[in-house]
């Protein structure tokens, strides 16, 4: 087909700029149309029968008498797209598309035509846009990347073709680099908006899910281990919905999760998770704030700082709408500023107003959908209830003590550098599974401390203390298995069992001195096994009663050690000397609350009557402490799978019965005294070696029950040397001790 030379001119009317057509003189139009009369699709309207190829760009041409012959009129966007200038001469020729080729779908972006004249935010419905776009431009040809001006309901918009999907009855009709297609009624139009545009689209089908996670992220490489289940919960609740397009979320009729609370014991990785979470997300740089930093000496200063944290998110949501990037705000130690309203009576109400300001920002009248507030605390009970409801910090994830598999992961993370540089002995690494079993109830921070302690032993081994000037041998520096064993003995876990403290309670051991004691020991072992294996009894309590000096505390302490429970704590009166009743209640509550964080826990309550300040004269006791014990002794661990065994001791059970304290224990066992001569001889044989004759005389001299600790005490008083005990002195000491 013969092209004709055309001079580029401007459109004679502003109205024509919004038709996406080029205009020719009527004579030129008819001359070009005559070349393609036999190739026009029958379904194409008469006034749109000419597609004009100008320098490889296809436009729909229409006749206009106001255009001079030999000229073609284009608007500014068309000239910019085709790289043309006014008065430039171009070659125009008819374009004949394949009759079976059409646009299956097209993705277009939209923005204001003149940005500086845009006022406020314009909300557009994509369905209405598609219908109006087809009505305005049906059967027109579109080029990939083409820009056009469009008047939609009085709004002057700039539209650009982003992608084209061509369909044809015959696939061979589609060229390898097809960049042109005609808009037909079945064509699907997907709408997006230009970045930074104040236009907000609703019902967009082009919105792809936000790629919020970086493709190559690995939590293990970030130095986070043992939290697989927690990350699954965090992803499902806080991030899964953000992967889907915004119109899907609108169709579901839900909002994204705006807040998440990480709580748990200190040292388990809450702050580490929050700090690292920004490294794996394609989001704005997280704002990390320590709770106490919010407070200000000026009235209203703290609230202003809260508002400042949300300003960027508010500004971007106003501009981008649902396409706004995710803004993460992290509050470390959030309990410092969000205590329950009304709990602090300082007369200022500052803390209450801080809570109110934060609540209104997260889920107020003008709530944001592009934020994720992460709060961290180890005192969830102190937070205001309104902050924890759905719509605010609704996702509660407990970052608890790692299990054996988690501890093994953490060991691998903290020794990765040493291993990669040959500073970790292979034997030590092979024993890590054993070490992970040994470190029950170690937090992640304590495992890191264990690795540091092991490294310190390796450093010290390569240093000559007598000659510090002696050159070091860096090549021989390596952490070995004995280093880790020594470090394990040195690190004491906060939620572990203090073996040294427990061992001090039965230094002389526990002697099985008769059938009654054997029955007691068997019953206690069965209770431990029941707590460990049964899912129906997460809470078990047993009271050991008996006369003074019968070894109740020693029996309970040995039970705690032999149980192998990772969390063991002793509650005794000597640890709370000088405490007020309120302070005692808080200490008891803290002890029980900490026990709920461990899978298996044992609490030893020694000398209950002393803890409640019981005095027979009066009688007098602390009702607040008593009620605290009564409540906690019957409260099972709140988390499924956590189990607690409470062992109490008392030498005055009959006095505590009226207080209903004895009945609060599920099991009541008596620790027997020594009554038979064979029982006395058994104890003396184990704890106070002496001649058989002396042993027989002493056993015969005791005519009434005696406690095992009292027997041992009198025996040591009567000892003349390491081998012999004077019977006469023993009898004398019995009288001296008031027996």
C-alpha positions as CSV (number, residue, x, y, z in Angstrom):
1,X,0.0,0.0,0.0
2,X,1.2,3.4,-0.9
3,X,1.9,5.7,2.0
4,X,1.3,9.4,1.8
5,X,3.4,12.3,3.3
6,X,1.7,14.1,6.1
7,X,2.7,17.1,8.1
8,X,2.1,16.9,11.9
9,X,-0.2,19.6,13.2
10,X,-2.0,20.3,16.5
11,X,-5.7,19.5,17.0
12,X,-8.1,22.4,16.2
13,X,-10.2,21.7,19.3
14,X,-9.4,20.7,22.9
15,X,-12.4,18.4,22.9
16,X,-10.9,16.2,20.2
17,X,-7.8,15.5,22.5
18,X,-9.9,13.1,24.6
19,X,-11.0,10.8,21.7
20,X,-7.6,9.1,21.2
21,X,-7.9,9.6,17.5
22,X,-5.8,11.3,14.8
23,X,-7.5,13.5,12.3
24,X,-7.0,13.8,8.5
25,X,-8.5,16.0,5.8
26,X,-11.5,14.3,4.3
27,X,-9.8,13.8,0.9
28,X,-6.7,12.2,2.5
29,X,-8.9,10.0,4.6
30,X,-10.9,8.7,1.6
31,X,-7.8,8.2,-0.4
32,X,-6.3,6.0,2.3
33,X,-9.5,4.2,3.0
34,X,-9.9,3.2,-0.6
35,X,-6.7,1.2,-0.3
36,X,-8.2,-1.1,2.3
37,X,-11.9,-1.1,1.4
38,X,-11.9,-4.8,0.8
39,X,-10.1,-5.7,4.0
40,X,-12.4,-4.0,6.5
41,X,-14.1,-6.2,9.1
42,X,-17.8,-6.1,8.5
43,X,-18.5,-5.6,12.2
44,X,-16.4,-2.4,12.3
45,X,-18.5,0.8,12.3
46,X,-18.2,3.0,9.2
47,X,-16.6,6.0,11.0
48,X,-13.8,3.9,12.4
49,X,-12.8,1.9,9.3
50,X,-9.3,3.3,9.0
51,X,-6.3,2.4,11.2
52,X,-3.3,4.6,10.4
53,X,0.3,3.5,10.8
54,X,2.5,6.5,11.7
55,X,6.1,5.6,12.1
56,X,5.1,2.1,13.4
57,X,2.5,3.4,15.8
58,X,-1.1,2.5,15.0
59,X,-3.9,5.1,15.6
60,X,-7.6,5.2,14.7
61,X,-8.0,7.9,12.1
62,X,-11.2,10.0,11.4
63,X,-11.9,12.7,8.8
64,X,-12.2,16.3,9.8
65,X,-12.7,19.1,7.3
66,X,-10.9,21.6,9.5
67,X,-7.6,19.8,8.8
68,X,-5.7,21.0,5.8
69,X,-4.9,18.5,3.1
70,X,-1.6,16.7,3.6
71,X,-1.7,17.2,7.4
72,X,-2.4,14.9,10.3
73,X,-3.5,16.2,13.7
74,X,-2.3,14.6,16.9
75,X,-2.6,15.7,20.5
76,X,0.3,16.2,22.8
77,X,0.4,12.7,24.3
78,X,0.3,11.1,20.9
79,X,3.1,13.3,19.6
80,X,5.2,12.5,22.7
81,X,4.6,8.7,22.4
82,X,5.4,8.7,18.7
83,X,8.3,11.1,19.2
84,X,7.0,13.6,16.8
85,X,7.2,17.4,16.6
86,X,4.9,19.9,15.0
87,X,5.4,20.5,11.3
88,X,7.4,17.2,11.1
89,X,6.6,15.3,7.9
90,X,5.8,11.6,8.4
91,X,4.7,8.7,6.2
92,X,1.1,7.5,6.9
93,X,-0.2,4.3,5.5
94,X,-3.3,2.1,6.2
95,X,-2.9,-0.7,8.7
96,X,-4.8,-3.9,8.2
97,X,-5.1,-6.1,11.3
98,X,-5.9,-9.8,11.2
99,X,-9.7,-10.1,11.4
100,X,-9.5,-12.8,14.1
101,X,-6.9,-11.0,16.3
102,X,-8.3,-9.0,19.3
103,X,-7.3,-7.9,22.8
104,X,-8.2,-10.6,25.3
105,X,-7.1,-8.4,28.2
106,X,-5.3,-5.1,28.7
107,X,-3.8,-3.6,31.8
108,X,-3.9,0.2,32.0
109,X,-2.7,2.7,34.5
110,X,-4.5,5.9,35.3
111,X,-3.5,9.2,36.8
112,X,-4.6,12.8,36.6
113,X,-3.7,14.4,33.3
114,X,-2.5,17.6,35.0
115,X,-1.1,16.6,38.4
116,X,-0.7,20.1,39.9
117,X,-4.4,20.7,39.4
118,X,-5.4,17.6,41.2
119,X,-7.3,18.4,44.4
120,X,-7.6,15.8,47.1
121,X,-8.2,12.1,46.6
122,X,-10.4,10.7,43.7
123,X,-12.0,7.3,44.3
124,X,-12.9,5.4,41.1
125,X,-14.7,2.2,40.7
126,X,-12.9,-0.1,38.2
127,X,-16.1,-1.6,36.9
128,X,-17.5,1.8,36.0
129,X,-14.1,2.7,34.5
130,X,-14.1,-0.3,32.2
131,X,-17.7,0.3,31.0
132,X,-17.0,3.9,30.2
133,X,-13.6,3.1,28.6
134,X,-15.2,0.6,26.2
135,X,-17.9,3.1,25.4
136,X,-15.4,5.7,24.5
137,X,-12.8,3.6,22.7
138,X,-14.4,0.5,21.4
139,X,-12.8,-0.9,18.2
140,X,-9.8,1.4,18.5
141,X,-6.3,0.0,18.2
142,X,-3.9,0.3,21.1
143,X,-0.1,0.1,21.2
144,X,1.9,-1.3,24.1
145,X,3.0,1.7,26.2
146,X,0.7,4.1,24.5
147,X,-0.6,7.1,26.4
148,X,-4.0,8.8,25.9
149,X,-6.1,11.5,27.4
150,X,-9.6,10.7,28.6
151,X,-12.4,12.7,30.0
152,X,-14.2,10.5,32.6
153,X,-17.2,12.2,34.2
154,X,-15.4,15.6,34.0
155,X,-12.1,14.2,35.4
156,X,-9.3,14.7,33.0
157,X,-7.3,11.5,33.2
158,X,-4.0,10.2,31.6
159,X,-4.2,6.5,30.7
160,X,-1.3,4.4,29.7
161,X,-1.3,0.9,28.2
162,X,0.9,-1.3,30.5
163,X,0.3,-4.8,29.1
164,X,-1.5,-6.4,26.2
165,X,-2.8,-10.0,26.0
166,X,-3.7,-10.9,22.4
167,X,-6.0,-13.7,21.5
168,X,-6.8,-15.2,18.1
169,X,-8.7,-18.1,16.6
170,X,-5.6,-19.1,14.8
171,X,-2.5,-18.8,17.0
172,X,-0.3,-18.3,13.9
173,X,-2.0,-15.0,13.3
174,X,-0.2,-13.6,16.4
175,X,3.3,-12.3,15.7
176,X,6.2,-13.1,17.9
177,X,6.3,-9.5,19.2
178,X,2.6,-8.5,18.9
179,X,2.3,-5.0,20.4
180,X,-1.0,-3.9,18.9
181,X,-4.6,-5.0,19.5
182,X,-8.1,-3.8,19.0
183,X,-10.4,-3.2,21.9
184,X,-13.6,-5.2,21.7
185,X,-16.6,-5.8,23.9
186,X,-15.3,-9.0,25.5
187,X,-11.9,-7.5,26.3
188,X,-11.1,-7.6,30.0
189,X,-9.6,-4.3,31.3
190,X,-7.5,-4.4,34.5
191,X,-6.8,-1.1,36.2
192,X,-3.9,0.1,38.2
193,X,-2.8,3.6,39.2
194,X,0.5,5.4,38.7
195,X,2.7,5.5,41.7
196,X,2.1,8.5,43.9
197,X,-1.2,9.2,42.3
198,X,-4.0,10.5,44.7
199,X,-6.4,8.3,42.8
200,X,-7.8,5.4,44.7
201,X,-9.2,2.4,42.8
202,X,-11.8,0.0,44.2
203,X,-12.6,-3.4,42.8
204,X,-9.4,-3.5,40.8
205,X,-8.7,-6.9,39.2
206,X,-5.2,-6.0,38.2
207,X,-3.8,-5.6,41.7
208,X,-1.4,-8.4,42.4
209,X,-0.7,-9.6,45.8
210,X,1.8,-7.6,47.6
211,X,5.2,-9.2,47.5
212,X,5.9,-8.5,51.1
213,X,8.5,-11.2,51.7
214,X,11.9,-11.1,50.1
215,X,12.4,-14.1,47.9
216,X,15.7,-15.4,49.5
217,X,14.9,-14.9,53.1
218,X,15.8,-17.6,55.7
219,X,15.0,-17.2,59.4
220,X,17.9,-19.4,60.3
221,X,20.3,-17.1,58.5
222,X,18.9,-14.2,60.4
223,X,19.9,-15.8,63.7
224,X,16.5,-16.9,64.8
225,X,16.0,-20.5,65.8
226,X,13.5,-22.7,67.6
227,X,10.4,-20.6,66.6
228,X,9.0,-22.4,63.6
229,X,5.5,-22.8,65.1
230,X,5.5,-19.2,66.3
231,X,6.5,-18.0,62.8
232,X,3.8,-20.1,61.2
233,X,1.2,-18.4,63.5
234,X,2.6,-15.0,62.8
235,X,2.5,-15.5,59.1
236,X,-1.0,-17.0,59.1
237,X,-2.5,-14.2,61.2
238,X,-0.6,-11.1,60.3
239,X,0.8,-11.5,56.8
240,X,-1.2,-14.1,54.8
241,X,-4.0,-11.7,54.0
242,X,-1.5,-9.1,52.7
243,X,-0.3,-11.3,50.0
244,X,-3.7,-11.3,48.2
245,X,-4.9,-8.4,46.0
246,X,-6.8,-5.7,47.7
247,X,-10.0,-6.4,45.9
248,X,-10.0,-9.9,47.2
249,X,-9.8,-8.6,50.7
250,X,-12.7,-6.2,50.0
251,X,-14.8,-9.0,48.6
252,X,-14.1,-11.0,51.7
253,X,-15.3,-8.1,53.8
254,X,-12.3,-8.1,56.2
255,X,-9.5,-5.8,57.2
256,X,-5.9,-6.7,57.6
257,X,-4.5,-7.4,61.0
258,X,-3.1,-4.2,62.4
259,X,-1.5,-5.3,65.6
260,X,0.4,-8.2,67.1
261,X,1.6,-8.8,70.6
262,X,4.7,-10.9,71.3
263,X,4.9,-12.0,74.9
264,X,6.9,-14.5,76.9
265,X,9.8,-14.9,79.3
266,X,12.9,-12.6,78.9
267,X,15.6,-13.8,76.6
268,X,13.4,-16.0,74.3
269,X,13.7,-13.8,71.2
270,X,10.8,-11.3,71.2
271,X,13.0,-8.3,70.5
272,X,15.1,-10.3,68.1
273,X,12.1,-11.3,66.0
274,X,10.8,-7.7,65.9
275,X,14.2,-6.4,64.9
276,X,14.8,-8.9,62.2
277,X,11.3,-8.9,60.8
278,X,12.0,-5.8,58.8
279,X,14.8,-7.5,57.1
280,X,12.6,-10.1,55.5
281,X,9.7,-7.8,54.5
282,X,9.5,-5.5,51.5
283,X,8.1,-2.8,53.6
284,X,9.0,0.6,54.9
285,X,11.9,0.7,57.4
286,X,10.4,-0.4,60.7
287,X,10.1,2.2,63.4
288,X,11.4,0.7,66.7
289,X,10.5,2.5,69.9
290,X,11.3,1.6,73.4
291,X,8.3,2.1,75.6
292,X,9.8,4.5,78.1
293,X,11.1,6.7,75.3
294,X,7.6,7.8,74.6
295,X,7.2,9.6,77.9
296,X,7.8,13.3,77.9
297,X,8.2,15.9,80.6
298,X,5.7,18.2,78.9
299,X,2.0,17.8,79.0
300,X,0.8,16.3,75.7
301,X,4.4,15.5,74.6
302,X,4.0,11.7,74.8
303,X,0.7,11.8,72.8
304,X,2.5,13.9,70.2
305,X,5.2,11.3,69.8
306,X,2.6,8.6,69.4
307,X,1.0,10.6,66.6
308,X,4.3,11.2,64.9
309,X,4.9,7.5,64.6
310,X,1.8,7.2,62.4
311,X,2.2,10.3,60.3
312,X,4.1,8.6,57.4
313,X,1.5,5.8,57.2
314,X,-1.3,8.3,57.2
315,X,0.3,10.4,54.5
316,X,1.0,7.4,52.2
317,X,-2.5,5.8,52.7
318,X,-4.1,9.2,51.7
319,X,-2.0,9.1,48.5
320,X,-1.8,5.4,47.6
321,X,-4.9,4.0,49.3
322,X,-4.8,0.2,49.2
323,X,-1.6,0.2,47.3
324,X,0.3,1.8,50.2
325,X,3.3,-0.1,51.4
326,X,3.3,-1.7,54.8
327,X,4.4,0.4,57.7
328,X,5.7,-1.5,60.8
329,X,5.8,0.2,64.2
330,X,7.5,-1.8,67.0
331,X,7.0,-1.0,70.7
332,X,9.5,-2.8,72.9
333,X,8.5,-3.0,76.6
334,X,5.0,-1.8,75.7
335,X,3.9,-2.5,79.2
336,X,5.8,0.7,80.3
337,X,3.3,2.9,78.5
338,X,0.1,0.8,78.1
339,X,-0.8,-0.3,81.6
340,X,-4.5,-0.8,82.4
341,X,-6.2,2.6,82.6
342,X,-6.9,3.6,86.1
343,X,-4.2,1.4,87.6
344,X,-1.7,4.3,88.0
345,X,-2.9,6.9,90.4
346,X,-0.3,9.6,90.0
347,X,-2.9,12.4,89.5
348,X,-1.8,13.3,86.0
349,X,-3.5,10.7,83.9
350,X,-0.6,10.7,81.5
351,X,-0.5,7.0,81.0
352,X,-4.2,6.8,80.4
353,X,-4.0,9.4,77.7
354,X,-1.1,7.6,76.0
355,X,-3.2,4.4,75.9
356,X,-6.2,6.4,74.5
357,X,-4.0,8.0,71.8
358,X,-2.5,4.6,70.7
359,X,-6.0,3.0,70.6
360,X,-7.4,5.7,68.4
361,X,-4.5,5.5,66.0
362,X,-4.6,1.7,65.6
363,X,-8.3,1.4,65.3
364,X,-10.0,4.7,65.6
365,X,-12.4,6.6,63.4
366,X,-9.8,7.2,60.7
367,X,-8.1,3.8,61.1
368,X,-5.2,2.8,58.9
369,X,-5.0,-0.3,56.8
370,X,-1.3,-0.1,56.0
371,X,0.2,-0.5,59.4
372,X,1.3,-3.4,61.6
373,X,2.0,-2.5,65.2
374,X,4.1,-5.0,67.1
375,X,4.1,-4.8,70.9
376,X,6.5,-6.8,73.0
377,X,6.3,-7.5,76.7
378,X,6.9,-10.1,79.4
379,X,4.0,-8.8,81.5
380,X,0.9,-9.3,79.3
381,X,-1.2,-9.2,82.4
382,X,-0.4,-5.5,82.9
383,X,-1.7,-4.3,79.5
384,X,-5.0,-2.5,79.0
385,X,-7.7,-4.9,77.9
386,X,-8.9,-2.6,75.1
387,X,-5.4,-2.8,73.5
388,X,-5.7,-6.6,73.2
389,X,-9.1,-6.9,71.5
390,X,-9.6,-7.7,67.8
391,X,-8.8,-4.8,65.6
392,X,-5.9,-3.7,67.7
393,X,-3.1,-6.0,69.0
394,X,-5.3,-8.9,68.2
395,X,-2.7,-11.6,67.4
396,X,-1.1,-12.8,70.6
397,X,1.9,-15.0,70.1
398,X,3.7,-16.5,73.0
399,X,7.5,-16.7,72.5
400,X,8.2,-19.3,75.1
401,X,11.1,-21.5,76.1
402,X,12.5,-23.5,73.1
403,X,12.1,-27.2,73.0
404,X,15.0,-29.7,72.4
405,X,14.8,-29.2,68.6
406,X,14.7,-25.4,69.0
407,X,17.7,-25.5,71.3
408,X,19.6,-27.5,68.8
409,X,18.8,-24.9,66.1
410,X,19.9,-22.1,68.4
411,X,23.2,-23.9,69.2
412,X,23.8,-24.3,65.4
413,X,23.1,-20.6,64.8
414,X,25.5,-19.3,67.5
415,X,28.3,-21.7,66.5
416,X,27.8,-21.2,62.7
417,X,30.7,-18.8,62.5
418,X,33.1,-21.0,64.5
419,X,32.2,-24.0,62.4
420,X,32.7,-22.2,59.1
421,X,36.2,-21.1,60.1
422,X,37.2,-24.4,61.6
423,X,37.0,-23.2,65.2
424,X,34.5,-25.9,66.3
425,X,35.7,-29.4,67.1
426,X,33.7,-32.0,65.1
427,X,33.2,-34.1,68.3
428,X,31.6,-31.1,70.1
429,X,29.2,-30.6,67.2
430,X,28.3,-34.2,67.1
431,X,27.4,-33.9,70.8
432,X,25.0,-31.0,70.3
433,X,21.9,-33.2,70.3
434,X,23.0,-34.4,73.8
435,X,23.7,-30.8,74.9
436,X,20.3,-29.7,73.6
437,X,18.7,-32.3,75.9
438,X,20.8,-31.2,78.8
439,X,19.9,-27.5,78.5
440,X,16.2,-27.9,79.5
441,X,14.4,-24.6,80.0
442,X,17.4,-22.6,78.7
443,X,16.3,-19.5,76.9
444,X,17.9,-18.5,73.6
445,X,19.9,-15.8,75.4
446,X,21.1,-18.4,77.9
447,X,22.2,-20.7,75.1
448,X,24.1,-17.8,73.6
449,X,25.7,-17.2,76.9
450,X,26.7,-20.9,77.1
451,X,28.4,-20.7,73.8
452,X,30.3,-17.5,74.9
453,X,31.3,-19.3,78.1
454,X,32.6,-22.3,76.1
455,X,34.5,-19.9,73.9
456,X,36.1,-18.3,77.0
457,X,37.4,-21.7,78.1
458,X,38.9,-22.1,74.6
459,X,40.5,-18.7,74.8
460,X,41.9,-19.4,78.3
461,X,43.4,-22.7,77.2
462,X,45.5,-20.9,74.7
463,X,46.8,-18.2,77.0
464,X,49.8,-18.7,79.3
465,X,48.7,-16.9,82.5
466,X,52.3,-17.0,83.8
467,X,53.7,-15.3,80.7
468,X,51.1,-13.1,79.0
469,X,53.8,-11.9,76.5
470,X,54.1,-15.3,75.0
471,X,52.9,-15.3,71.4
472,X,49.4,-16.8,70.9
473,X,48.7,-19.7,68.5
474,X,45.5,-18.8,66.8
475,X,45.6,-21.9,64.6
476,X,45.0,-24.1,67.7
477,X,42.1,-22.1,69.0
478,X,39.1,-24.4,68.9
479,X,36.0,-25.0,71.0
480,X,35.9,-28.6,72.3
481,X,33.3,-30.8,74.0
482,X,34.8,-30.3,77.5
483,X,34.5,-26.6,76.9
484,X,30.8,-26.9,76.5
485,X,30.5,-29.2,79.5
486,X,32.3,-26.7,81.7
487,X,30.2,-23.9,80.4
488,X,27.0,-25.9,81.0
489,X,28.0,-26.3,84.7
490,X,28.6,-22.6,84.9
491,X,25.4,-21.2,83.3
492,X,22.3,-21.3,85.6
493,X,19.0,-21.0,83.7
494,X,16.5,-18.6,85.1
495,X,13.7,-21.1,84.5
496,X,15.7,-24.2,85.5
497,X,16.2,-26.2,88.7
498,X,18.8,-24.9,91.1
499,X,20.5,-28.2,91.9
500,X,22.8,-26.6,94.5
501,X,20.0,-25.0,96.4
502,X,17.9,-28.2,96.4
503,X,20.9,-30.4,97.3
504,X,21.5,-28.3,100.4
505,X,18.1,-29.4,101.7
506,X,19.2,-33.1,101.9
507,X,23.0,-33.1,102.3
508,X,22.9,-36.3,104.3
509,X,20.7,-38.1,101.8
510,X,17.3,-39.7,102.3
511,X,17.2,-43.1,104.0
512,X,14.4,-45.6,103.2
513,X,14.0,-46.8,106.8
514,X,10.9,-48.9,106.7
515,X,7.7,-50.1,105.0
516,X,5.8,-46.9,105.7
517,X,8.5,-44.8,104.1
518,X,8.8,-47.1,101.1
519,X,5.1,-46.7,100.6
520,X,5.5,-42.9,100.8
521,X,8.3,-42.9,98.2
522,X,6.3,-45.2,95.9
523,X,3.3,-42.9,96.1
524,X,5.4,-39.8,95.3
525,X,7.0,-41.5,92.3
526,X,3.6,-42.4,91.0
527,X,2.4,-38.8,91.3
528,X,5.4,-37.6,89.4
529,X,4.8,-40.2,86.6
530,X,1.1,-39.2,86.5
531,X,2.0,-35.5,86.0
532,X,4.5,-36.3,83.4
533,X,2.4,-38.8,81.3
534,X,-1.2,-37.9,81.9
535,X,-3.0,-35.3,79.9
536,X,-6.0,-35.3,82.3
537,X,-4.2,-34.0,85.3
538,X,-2.2,-30.9,84.3
539,X,-2.2,-29.8,88.0
540,X,-1.3,-32.1,90.9
541,X,-0.7,-31.1,94.5
542,X,0.5,-33.1,97.4
543,X,0.9,-32.2,101.0
544,X,3.6,-33.9,103.1
545,X,2.6,-33.7,106.7
546,X,4.4,-35.0,109.8
547,X,6.0,-34.2,113.1
548,X,8.9,-31.8,113.2
549,X,12.4,-33.1,112.2
550,X,11.0,-36.1,110.2
551,X,12.7,-35.0,107.0
552,X,9.7,-33.7,105.1
553,X,11.7,-31.0,103.3
554,X,14.5,-33.4,102.4
555,X,12.0,-35.9,100.9
556,X,10.4,-33.1,98.9
557,X,13.7,-31.8,97.7
558,X,14.9,-35.2,96.6
559,X,11.7,-35.7,94.8
560,X,12.2,-32.4,92.9
561,X,15.7,-33.4,91.8
562,X,14.8,-37.0,90.8
563,X,11.7,-35.9,89.0
564,X,13.9,-34.4,86.3
565,X,11.4,-31.5,85.8
566,X,13.1,-28.6,84.0
567,X,11.5,-25.9,86.2
568,X,11.8,-26.3,90.0
569,X,11.3,-23.5,92.5
570,X,11.3,-23.4,96.3
571,X,8.8,-21.1,98.1
572,X,9.9,-20.8,101.7
573,X,9.4,-18.3,104.5
574,X,13.1,-17.4,104.7
575,X,13.1,-16.0,101.1
576,X,10.4,-13.5,102.0
577,X,11.6,-12.2,105.4
578,X,10.5,-8.6,105.7
579,X,8.0,-8.7,102.9
580,X,4.6,-7.1,103.4
581,X,1.5,-9.2,102.7
582,X,1.1,-7.6,99.3
583,X,4.7,-8.3,98.4
584,X,4.4,-11.9,99.5
585,X,1.3,-12.3,97.3
586,X,3.1,-10.9,94.3
587,X,6.1,-13.1,94.9
588,X,3.9,-16.2,95.1
589,X,2.0,-15.2,92.0
590,X,5.2,-14.6,90.1
591,X,6.5,-18.0,91.0
592,X,3.3,-19.8,89.8
593,X,3.1,-17.6,86.7
594,X,6.7,-18.5,85.7
595,X,5.9,-22.2,86.2
596,X,3.2,-21.9,83.6
597,X,5.8,-21.1,81.0
598,X,7.6,-24.5,81.3
599,X,6.3,-27.8,80.0
600,X,6.9,-29.5,83.3
601,X,7.2,-27.6,86.6
602,X,7.5,-28.4,90.3
603,X,7.0,-25.9,93.1
604,X,8.0,-26.8,96.6
605,X,6.2,-24.9,99.3
606,X,8.1,-25.5,102.5
607,X,6.6,-24.9,105.9
608,X,3.3,-23.5,104.8
609,X,2.3,-22.3,108.3
610,X,5.4,-20.0,108.3
611,X,4.5,-18.6,104.9
612,X,1.0,-17.5,106.0
613,X,2.4,-16.2,109.3
614,X,0.3,-18.6,111.3
615,X,0.5,-18.2,115.1
616,X,-1.7,-20.5,117.3
617,X,-2.2,-17.8,119.9
618,X,-5.1,-15.7,118.7
619,X,-4.9,-17.4,116.2
620,X,-3.3,-15.0,113.8
621,X,-2.4,-15.5,110.1
622,X,-2.2,-13.5,106.8
623,X,-5.5,-13.9,105.1
624,X,-4.2,-12.3,101.9
625,X,-1.4,-14.8,101.5
626,X,-3.8,-17.6,102.5
627,X,-6.3,-16.7,99.8
628,X,-3.5,-16.4,97.2
629,X,-2.3,-19.9,98.0
630,X,-5.9,-21.3,98.0
631,X,-6.5,-19.8,94.5
632,X,-3.2,-20.8,92.9
633,X,-3.3,-24.3,94.4
634,X,-6.4,-25.0,92.4
635,X,-5.5,-23.2,89.2
636,X,-4.2,-25.5,86.4
637,X,-1.7,-24.1,83.9
638,X,-3.6,-21.9,81.4
639,X,-1.7,-23.3,78.4
640,X,-2.5,-26.7,77.1
641,X,0.3,-29.2,77.4
642,X,1.9,-27.4,80.4
643,X,1.9,-29.4,83.7
644,X,2.5,-28.4,87.3
645,X,3.2,-30.4,90.5
646,X,3.0,-28.6,93.8
647,X,4.6,-30.2,96.8
648,X,3.8,-28.6,100.2
649,X,5.2,-29.5,103.6
650,X,3.8,-28.7,107.0
651,X,4.3,-29.8,110.6
652,X,0.9,-28.5,111.8
653,X,-1.6,-30.0,109.4
654,X,-4.3,-30.2,112.1
655,X,-4.0,-26.4,112.7
656,X,-4.4,-25.6,109.0
657,X,-7.5,-27.8,108.4
658,X,-9.8,-25.1,109.7
659,X,-8.3,-22.7,107.1
660,X,-9.2,-25.1,104.3
661,X,-5.6,-25.1,103.3
662,X,-5.1,-28.9,103.8
663,X,-8.1,-29.7,101.7
664,X,-6.7,-27.5,98.9
665,X,-4.1,-30.2,98.2
666,X,-5.3,-33.1,96.1
667,X,-3.2,-35.7,97.9
668,X,-2.2,-35.8,101.6
669,X,0.7,-38.0,102.6
670,X,2.3,-38.5,106.1
671,X,6.0,-38.7,106.5
672,X,6.5,-41.4,109.2
673,X,8.7,-41.1,112.3
674,X,11.1,-43.9,113.4
675,X,9.2,-46.3,115.6
676,X,10.8,-49.7,115.3
677,X,14.3,-50.6,116.4
678,X,15.0,-52.0,112.9
679,X,14.1,-48.6,111.4
680,X,16.4,-46.8,113.9
681,X,19.2,-49.2,113.1
682,X,18.8,-48.7,109.4
683,X,19.1,-44.9,109.7
684,X,22.2,-45.2,112.0
685,X,23.8,-47.7,109.6
686,X,23.4,-45.3,106.7
687,X,24.1,-41.9,108.3
688,X,26.1,-42.5,111.5
689,X,28.5,-45.5,111.2
690,X,29.2,-47.1,114.6
691,X,29.7,-50.5,116.1
692,X,26.9,-53.0,116.1
693,X,26.8,-53.1,119.9
694,X,26.4,-49.4,120.2
695,X,23.7,-49.4,117.5
696,X,21.8,-52.0,119.4
697,X,22.1,-50.2,122.7
698,X,20.9,-46.9,121.2
699,X,17.9,-48.5,119.5
700,X,17.0,-50.2,122.7
701,X,17.2,-46.9,124.6
702,X,14.6,-45.1,122.4
703,X,11.1,-46.0,123.7
704,X,8.9,-43.6,121.6
705,X,8.8,-42.4,118.0
706,X,11.6,-40.0,116.9
707,X,12.2,-38.0,113.8
708,X,15.0,-39.1,111.5
709,X,16.7,-35.6,111.6
710,X,16.4,-35.6,115.4
711,X,18.0,-39.0,115.6
712,X,20.9,-37.9,113.4
713,X,21.3,-34.7,115.4
714,X,21.5,-36.5,118.8
715,X,23.9,-39.1,117.3
716,X,26.3,-36.5,116.2
717,X,26.2,-34.8,119.5
718,X,27.1,-38.0,121.3
719,X,29.9,-39.0,118.9
720,X,33.3,-39.3,120.6
721,X,35.2,-39.9,117.4
722,X,34.6,-40.8,113.8
723,X,33.9,-44.4,114.6
724,X,32.4,-44.5,118.1
725,X,29.2,-43.2,119.8
726,X,28.9,-43.3,123.6
727,X,25.6,-44.8,124.6
728,X,25.6,-42.9,127.9
729,X,26.3,-39.6,126.1
730,X,23.6,-40.4,123.6
731,X,21.0,-40.9,126.4
732,X,22.2,-37.6,128.0
733,X,21.9,-35.8,124.7
734,X,18.4,-37.1,124.2
735,X,17.4,-35.5,127.5
736,X,19.3,-32.3,126.5
737,X,17.3,-32.1,123.3
738,X,14.1,-32.4,125.3
739,X,13.2,-35.8,124.0
